[in-house]
């Protein structure tokens, strides 16, 4: 039986798109202003535009990465958690999970926006990002772990 635990965050993709559009508009406005000036400020504007263009490129790369992720990121398959990534899939036995936690990105702390789920086993730490509802997904996995442990004790 397959049960969907976590899906990709569409809000995060839309947020990235909005930021890229806003930064692109700012870049174009500064570029248009820079075309008409021959002042010493022009060199600082050139540096500002270069940094802004680099930031836009980084955000676009991250945006394309998020778009390329599968729609369903974590699925329960019998006694396993299946973590889907772009090019590979990890199968984690529920009984091998030692710790599951959610973390807050330093930039998102004022808004208390969770940024990823960490699933720790003896062999590896799995970090899953860009999830729609992280607290809900963590709670569901914890319930699955408790149910699994209860069933094993009986």
N, C-alpha and C positions, 0 to 999 in steps of 0.2 A: 504494500500500500504506500503510495507516494503522497506526501503531505507538504504543501508549500509553506515554508517558514519565512522566507524573506525575498522581496523583489527589489528591483533596481529603483532608485529614487528619480522620478521624472522632474520633481521640483528642483533638484540640484542641477539637472541639465538645463532647465529653463533659466534658473538663476545665472548659470555660467553664460548662457547666450545673451542675457540682458546685460551683464557686465561687459562682455566683449563688444556689444553694440555701443554701449555708453563710452567705453574707452576709445573705440574707433571714431566716434563722433568728436570726442575731445581731440584726438590726434589730427583729424582733418581740420578742425577749427584752428588749432595751433599752427598747422602747416600753412593754411591760408593766410593767417596773420603774419607768419614768418616770411612769406613770399614778398610782402609789401614793405619790409623793413630792411634797412642797412645799418642797423645800430649795433652797438656792442652786445646787446641782449641776445642777438641772433645766435651766438655760439652756445649760450645757456639753453636757448630754445631747442637747438639741435641736439644737445645732450638729453634734454627732457623728452624730445620726440623719439630718440633712440631707445631710451629706457621704456617708454610707453609702448613702442612697437615690439620690443622684446617681451614685455608683459603680455601683450595681446597674443603673440605667438605661443607662449607657454600656456595661456588659458585655452587657446584653440586646440593645442595638442591634448590637454586634459579633457576638453570637451569631446573630441573625437574618441578618446579612450573610453569615456563614460558611455558614449553612444554605442560603442562596439561591444560592451559587456552584454551578457545574456540577460533577458528580462527577469528570469527567475534565478536568484543567486544561491539560495540555500533551500534544499529539499530534504525531507525525512524519507528514507527508504528502509522500511523495516527497522533494523537495529543500527542503522547508519545515518549520519548526516552527510549529504552530498553537497559539497561546495563547488559551485560552477564558476570558472574563471574564463578568460577570453579563449585560451587555447588548451586548457586542461581542466580536469575535474578531480577533486580530492574526495575520497571516501573516508570519513572519520567514524569509527565505531563509538556508539554512545557511551559504552562503559570505559573507554579509554580517555574520555574528556576529564581533565583534572580541574581546570578553572575556566569559567567563561566570564568575560567582562566587557563592558562598553567604556569607551574613552571619549574625552572631550578634546577637540582640537583647541590649541592655544588661542587661535583667532576667533573661535566661536564661543569661548568661555562667557563673554558677557550675555550671550543669548542662550546659554546652556543647550547647545546643539551637539548631540552626540555625533562623532565622526566615524567610528569604526567599532567592529566587534572583534574581540580577541578570543580565540578558542585554543587553550593550551592543553597539549597532550604530553606524554613523556618524550615522544620523538620530535615534535615540532610545534611551533606556535603559528596558528593560522590567523591572518588578519584579513578581514573582509570589510571593504569600504563601499560607499555609495549605495547604502541600503535605505529603503523607504522609511521604515519605522523601527529604529534600532531598539528602543526599550521593549517594544512588544516582541520583537524577534528574540531578544535575550531571555525574556520571561518564558516564551514558548519552549526554547531549548532547555531552560532550567527545569520546567515541568516535565519535559520528555526524559531528562536525566533522572529526576526523582521517581517517575513512574517506572523507568527501567530498573533502577536500584530496588524499588519496592517489589517488583515482579521477580527479580533475581533472588531476593531474600526468602520469598514464599516457597 
